[in-house]
Amino acid sequence: MPLLDLIGGTLFMRQHMPEKYGVDEPVPQLYHQQLVYPVVTAAEPAAPIAEASPAAAKPE
């Protein structure tokens, strides 16, 4: 896609990667790893609902 920006005159290439992103985990350095990073991290199992919900911890 940078080719389209170059043709349109809107290409902006940073000299360095940003120090911090909007996520707590480190972002991969390689382009193809950055593409699959959101999918792989979303596929990781989350905490079970019973552990995550305070209401589920109360006995009835």
Residue pairs with C-beta under 8 A, 6 or more apart in sequence:
2 11
2 13
5 11
5 12
17 29
21 27
25 41
27 34
27 37
28 34
28 37
46 52
49 56
50 56
50 57
